Amino acid sequence: MADIGGGFGIGAGTAAGASAGTAAAIPAGYRPGVTAGIGVGPYAELTFDSEGDVDRATQGTVARMEATDVLVFAHGWNSDRSTATRLYDRFFAPFPGLVGSGVRLGYVGVVWPSIRFSDEPIPDFDAPGALAEPGFGTALDPLTRRALGEFWPGRQAELDRVAELLEERPESAAAFIEFGALVRELAGVDAVPAAAAPAVPALFTDDVLEVCRALSRALAAAGAPADGADGIEGPGLAAGGALRGLWGGAKELLRQATYYKMKKRAGVVGERGLGPVLAQLAGDRPALRFHLIGHSFGARVVSFALRAVPDGARYVKSVTLLQGAFSHYAFADRLPHDRSTGGALRGLQRRVDGPVVACHSPHDSALKLFYPLASRMAGDSAGVLGFDERWGAIGHDGVQAVPGAPRLSLATALREGVPAAGCVSVDAGSVVRRGGAPSGAHSDICHEELARVVVTAGRMGR
């Protein structure tokens, strides 16, 4: 699924403190303080590894920033550093003309280890010829293959075999079983302790043919080609049908394995990394006002950072979530289907001295179809094309089960403003609407209207 940080992986149940696996290195080519490609300033980056450890040089650059209000934006899953920089440059561009005269903005881009599948376009970002040719079909294009090698270092043999199977698409149940075993191994689910086994998504434990069939159906529903170019061939989608048409679903299963790790990593980077860094910055510079912005899994990063905000602190002035890829029940004190427990972020909106604004869009196929499917993969596929509200994403239909949380259209939010505190959902479908299959509009977030939502939420306007 293409996104500048997508990921619509696996439900809301994973603890933020879970292990993020092997620490990833600081992105290649990073140089502290360099602002190449960013048209606004002052701009700095906060760079984290997969365990949430910050690069201290980047933290120092932010600490010296001359500003009254600091915009802190976290990219999401499907991103490399170059893509993240372009995202920040594009999204930040309108802000100087939107804020009041007493506001001096500082701009911070959060850079955390992620992976870019290069075979799907991002609206307005990818020039012709920059992506894999359509003829790759289910095969892994060279850029994606290299990215997977960096994501799973030391797993060359397993990745070579995965790539070989996706290219050849053998019509063999044994080949799918082998593929499923390789993906499980790459995802690390076989190493999960028995006590934690129920937390492993059924996506990785159910019959691999049924999983690939369900994922293939979801791809078809999202508008992926049905002519076989991407492995979405009609007969294979029916139980007992030809198997060759299920390799599109197999490739999606590989993506979901990366989402599974990215989801855990996003929570770790937020809670153990960004949250404590913001607390330290606020302690050193108590007058700074922070406004947190996150896209897709980056929305998870900034939201889990709230766990490190002390009760009564007032330095986080607003949070804006753009197509957030985590549960729409995350902020609920009680889950509608289980009143004995709440969401992973229950009540944390009260640690924001301002609103938590969840922008969502019905045109986001990634969150409409794949997030709930990956969150609750059952043995049958009856729910593949339907929407089971227990497993919905906050970027699909906004905040749920939080009493008193208003639901606004984008036009209303821009005309009348948003509440001064608490959760609010803003339907941004009027602008977040472009993008091809299978992710839909998940990455269509660089709009002045959304920048104005951030300004409105942070009370920074003229």
N, C-alpha and C positions, 0 to 999 in steps of 0.2 A: 504494500500500500504506500503510495507516494505521499510524503508530507515533509515539511521542513521540521520534522520532529514528530512524526506520527507515532504510531504505536498504539494499539488498541487491543493490547494483549489481555491480561488474564485477571479479570475480576478485581474486587476491592479488598480481598481478604489477606493479602500478603503483608506481613508486618514490615514497617519501614526500617526496622533495625536488622532485617535479615541480611545475611552475607551477600555482598555484591560480587563475590567470586574474585578472580585474579585481578589485581589492580591494573588499570590501564595507564599507559604513559601519558604525559602532557602531549597534546596534539603536535604532530610534526610541523616544523616551521614557525612555531610560536615564538614571538619576541615581545617581552613585557614592554608596555607603553606604546607599542606601534599602533597607529590608528589608520593604516592604509585602507582605503575603501569606505571609510565612514565620513559622511558629509556633514555631521553635526559634531559639536564638542562643547565642553570637554567630554571625551569618550575614553573609557578604560574597560578592561576585561577582568573578570574573576574566573580563574581557571582551576578546575577540580579534577582529581583522578577518580577512579571508580569507587574508591573507598570514602570519598568525601573530603580528602585532604586537599587543602587549597595551596596553590602556588603563592608563597608569601610575597614575592615581588609584585604580583598582580594585586594582592590585597593592599599593599603599600601605595600603589598608584591610586586606587580608589580612595584610600584614607586621605590623600592629599588633594582630592578634588575640591575645587571651589564651586560650591553650589548651595542652593537652599533646598532643592528637591532633586532626588536622584531616582531615575527610572531604571529598574533592574529587570532585565528581560532574559528569560531562560528559553532557549530553543528546545526542541523535542528530539524524538528518536532518530528519524531518517535524515541525518545531517552530518556533514563534515565541517571543519572549521571554516572553509571558504564559503560554504552555503550559509552557515550561521552568520558570518560577517555580512553577506549580502542581505540576509533577512533583517538584521539590525539596522543596516544603512537604509533600507527601503522603509521599514516601519517607523523609524525615528524621524525621517525627513520632515513630516508636517509639523512636528511639535513646536519649533521656535515661533511659528506664526500663530499658535493656538493659545499660548499661556499669557497670563497677565504680566504687567510691567515689573511687579515686585518679585517675580519668580525667576530664579536663575537655575536652569536645568543642568544636571549632570546625567550622563548616559553610561550605563553599564551593561555589557553583554556577558551573560554567564556562559562559559564554555565547559562542557562536560563530555566525557567519552561516549560517543554514539557511533552509528554506522549508517552509511548512505547506500541504499539500493539504487543504482544509477539507471535502472531500466524503466523508470516511470517519471513523467514530467512534473515539474512544479510550476504552477501558473506564473507567467512573467519572468521566470528565472532561467530556464534552460533554453539556450540558443539552439537553432537547428544544427544537427550533427553532434550535439554534446551528449546525447543519450545513445543507448544501445539501439541498433537497428531492429525494426520489428521482427525480422527474420530469426532473431534469437529464440522466439517463442518461450518455451519453458526452460531453455538452457540459460545458464548464468553468463552474463556478459563479462568481459575481462575486468572492468572496474569493480563490479559487484563481487566477483570472485576474489579480487585482491583485498577488498574491504572485509570480506568474511575471514580471510586469512589473518588479517590484523586483529579482528574481533576475537577469533579463536586461535591464538598463537599455539604452535606445536601440534596442530590437528590437520596437517597437510594431507595425510593419507585419507582420513575420513572425508575431508572436503573434496578431494579429488574424486572419490567414489560417488559422493553426492552429486557433483557436477556431471559425472559420466552418466548416471542414471537419469538425471533431468534432461540431458541432451539426447539420449537414446530412446527414452520413453518405452521400455520393454512392456509388452502386454503379458505380464506375469505377476501373479499374486506374491510369489516369492520375492520378486524385486521390490514390491511395495513394503513387504515385511522387513527386508533388509534396509530400505530407505528409512522406515519408521524407527528402526533400532539405531541407525546412525544419528538421526535427529535427536532422539532421546539422549544419546550419549553426549552430543554436542551441547544440548541444553542443560546437561548435568542433573536431570531428574532421576536417573538411576542411582545417583549418589545421595539423594535426599534420605535422611534417617527415617526409619519406619514410623516413628511417632509423628513425623511431619508429613507422611505420605498422603493423607487426605487433602493436603493443601496443593498437591500436584494436580494441575488441570487435567480433566478427562481427555482433553485434546491430545495429551501424550500417553494416555493409558488405554483408551478405547481402541477397538479394532481399526487398524490403520486404513483399511479400504473404506470403511464407513466414514472415517474422519475426512479422508481425501474427497470422498463423494460429497459430503456436506459442504466442504470448502469450495469445491468446484461449482456446486449449485449457487453458493453465495456470490462467487465471482460472476457467474452468468447473470444473476439478479442485479448485480452492480453494473452490468453493461459490458463486461469483458467480451472480446470477440468470440463468436461461436463457430468459427470456420475451421477450428483445429489449430490455428496459428499459435495459440497460447495453450493448447492442450485442453480446451473446453469443448469437447465433442459430445454431441447430444446423447448417443447411445450409452456412453460410459456413465452418465449421470443417474441412470435407472439401476436399481438393485439388480445384480446379475448381468448387467450390460457389459460391453467391451471395456477393457481396463485402460486402454491407451488414452482415452479422454480424461482420465483422472489425474494426469501428471501436473496439470495446472493447479489442482488442489494440493498436490504434493509440494510444489514450489511454495505455495502459501503456507503450508505447514512449516517449512524451513524459515520463512519470515517470522512466523509466530514464535519459533524457538528464540529468535533474537529479541522479539518483543518481551518474552518471558523474562529474560535477563535484564532488559532495559527497564522494565517496570520496577523491579527490585532496586536497580541502580539509581533510578530517578528518586525514589524515596530516600535512599541512603544519602545521595548528594544533597538533597534538600534538608533533611533532619540533622545529619552529622557535619555537613559542609556549609551550605549557604546560610542556614539559620544561625549557627554560632558566629560566623563571620559578620553577619549583619548586627548581631548583638554586640560584638566587640567594636565594630565601627560606630555604632550608636553610643557606646560608652565613651569612646574617644571624642566623638563629635556629636554631642547631645542635641544640637540644633538641627541636624540633618533630618529631612523627611523622606522616607523611602516609599516608593510606589512599585509594587511587584507585578510583573507581567509574565505570563507563561503560555506557550503554545503546546498543545497536545501533551506529551509526557513532560514537557517543560512546565505545564500547568501543575503537574504533580510535584515537580521540584519545588516551585515557589510555595505551594500549599503545605507540603510537608515541612518546609522551613519554619512554618508557624509553630511547630512543636517546640522549637528552641526559643520562642519569644516568651519572656517572663510575664507572668500575670501582672497586669497593671501597667506594662510598658506601652508607650504611645508613639514609638518611632515608625511603625508600619502604618502608613496613612491610607493605603488602598491596595487592593489586590484585584487584578483583572485577568480572567482565565479565558483564553481564546481556543475554542474547540478542545476543551480539556478531555484527556483520555484517562479518566478515572471515574469511579462510581458516582452517579447522581445522588446517591444517599450518603456520600462521604461526610457531610456536615451535620447529618441528622443525629439527634439525641437517641432516637429509637427507630429501628427499622420496621417498616410496615409488616413485613413477613416474619419478624422475630423481635418482639417487643422487649426481649431480655437484653438486647445489645444495641449499640449504635454504630454509626459509621466510623471509618478509620480516622476521620478528622473531627469527630463530633465536638461541637461547641467551640472549635478553634477560631471561628469567625469573630468571636468576642475578644480575641487578641489583636484585632485590627482596629485602629482608631479611625475607622471609616468603613466603607462598604467592601464586600467581596462580590464582584460582578462576574457572573458566568455567562459569556457570550456563546450562543449555540445556533446551529443551523440545521434545518431538515434536509439540506442538500449534501450533507457530509455522509457519504456512503460508508466510509471507514468506520465511523462511530455508530451509524444506524444498523449496519449489517454485521461487520466483523467483530466489533468490540463485544456485543452480547453473545455472539456465537462462540468466540474464544473464551469468554468469561464462564460460560456454562455449556460446554459441549456434552450433550447427552448421547446415548447410543443411537437413538433414531434422529432423523433430520426434520421432524415435524415442526420444530421451532426455528428452522433456519431462515425462513423468509418472513416470519412473524417477529413481533417485538415483545420479548418477555421483559416487563418493566423491572423485575428484580435485578436484571443484569445490565441496565442501561447506563450510558455514559453521560456525564454532566455536559459535554459538548454537543450531545444530540438533542436533549430536551431540557437542559437547565437543572437547577437545584430542585430536589424533590424531598418531601417529608420534613421540611423545616417550616414550622408554623409561622405565618405572617410574612414569608418571603415573597415579595411581589414579582410578577411576571410582566415584562414590558416589551413593547416593540422597540426596534432601534430608533424609529422616528420619535416615539414618545420619550425615550431616554435622552435623546439629544435636544428635544424641545423643552422638556420639563425637568430634566435632571434625574438623578437616582437618589435613593434614600441615603442619609448621612451615615448609616451603620447597618450591619447585618447583611444577610445574603440577598441578592437580587439576580433574577435571570433576565437576560436581554436576547430576544430573538433577532439575530443578525442575518437571517436568511435573505434579506433584501440586498445585501452586498456579498455575503459569503455564499456564492452560488456557482462559481466556475470550477471546472476541473473534470478530467476524464476518468474513465473506469480504471481501476476499481475503487479508488479512494474518494471520487467525487470532489466536493469543495473543501475537503479537510485542510488543505494548505492555502486556501484563498483568503488570506488574512491581512494583506498589506493594503489597507484602505484608510483614507483620512477619517472616515466615519468612526472607525475603531480607535484611532488615535484620539479622537474627540471624546469617546467613551472613557478612556484612561484619564484625560484631563478633567472631565466632569466628575469622575469618581474621586479624584484626588483634590478636588476644589482648587484647581490651578488656573482656571479660565479667566478671561478678561472680565 
